[in-house]
Amino acid sequence: ATGGSAAAVSDDDIVDAGALLAQTEGVLAEPAGGVVVAAARALARRGVFASGESVVLYITGNAYKGGVVAPPLAAVIDPDADVFRDAYQEVLG
């Protein structure tokens, strides 16, 4: 026996983890990549990993191969000061 662990994650957890991976690491993974990150988060919450332990997440597929279309992470605006001010005000409310 290896003493391994497993975790079940929801579809929402997978989507959130995929977005986290894209936003923090710049990796646009296929949905299976979100499963890896979501499962690691669930295992970490359960205390499966020892403090200071290195954990490697192996993400092999990307959204380009899988045909996954993701919404843009940020709006694209024209390089104009007035357009920037308007967009900034829209975000701030």
KACORDA-V879985 format. One record per residue. N is the residue number from 1. SS is DSSP state (hx for helix, st for strand, lp for the rest). OMEGA is omega in radians with two decimals (NA if undefined). NEAR is the number of other C-alpha atoms within 10 Angstrom. Layout:
((N SS OMEGA NEAR) (N SS OMEGA NEAR))
This chain:
((1 lp -3.10 3) (2 lp -3.07 4) (3 lp -3.11 4) (4 lp 3.13 6) (5 lp 3.08 7) (6 lp 3.11 10) (7 lp 3.01 13) (8 lp -3.12 10) (9 lp -3.13 17) (10 lp 3.06 11) (11 hx 3.12 12) (12 hx 3.09 11) (13 hx -3.13 18) (14 hx 3.13 20) (15 hx 3.12 18) (16 hx -3.13 16) (17 hx 3.08 22) (18 hx 3.09 24) (19 hx 3.10 20) (20 hx 3.13 17) (21 hx 3.13 18) (22 hx -3.07 16) (23 hx -3.06 12) (24 hx -3.07 8) (25 hx -3.12 9) (26 lp -3.12 10) (27 lp 3.08 17) (28 lp -3.03 21) (29 st 2.97 22) (30 lp -3.10 21) (31 hx 3.12 18) (32 hx 3.07 18) (33 hx 3.06 24) (34 hx 3.10 26) (35 hx -3.13 23) (36 hx -3.12 18) (37 hx 3.14 23) (38 hx 3.13 26) (39 hx 3.11 21) (40 hx 3.10 21) (41 hx 3.14 16) (42 hx 3.12 16) (43 hx 3.12 16) (44 hx 3.11 14) (45 hx 3.12 10) (46 lp 3.12 10) (47 lp -3.12 10) (48 lp -3.11 13) (49 lp 3.10 13) (50 lp 3.09 9) (51 lp 3.13 8) (52 lp -3.13 6) (53 lp 3.06 7) (54 lp 3.11 7) (55 lp -3.14 10) (56 lp 3.05 7) (57 lp -3.05 10) (58 lp -3.12 9) (59 lp -3.05 15) (60 lp -3.07 9) (61 lp 3.07 15) (62 st -3.08 16) (63 hx -3.13 16) (64 hx 3.10 11) (65 hx -3.05 9) (66 hx -3.14 12) (67 lp 3.14 9) (68 lp 3.10 13) (69 lp -3.13 10) (70 lp 3.08 13) (71 lp 3.11 7) (72 lp -3.12 7) (73 lp -3.13 9) (74 lp 3.11 6) (75 lp 3.05 6) (76 lp -3.13 8) (77 lp 3.08 9) (78 lp 3.13 8) (79 lp -3.08 8) (80 lp -3.07 8) (81 hx 3.14 9) (82 hx 3.11 10) (83 hx 3.11 12) (84 hx -3.14 13) (85 hx 3.13 11) (86 hx 3.13 11) (87 hx 3.13 15) (88 hx 3.12 11) (89 hx 3.13 10) (90 hx 3.13 9) (91 hx -3.10 8) (92 hx 3.12 7) (93 lp NA 6))
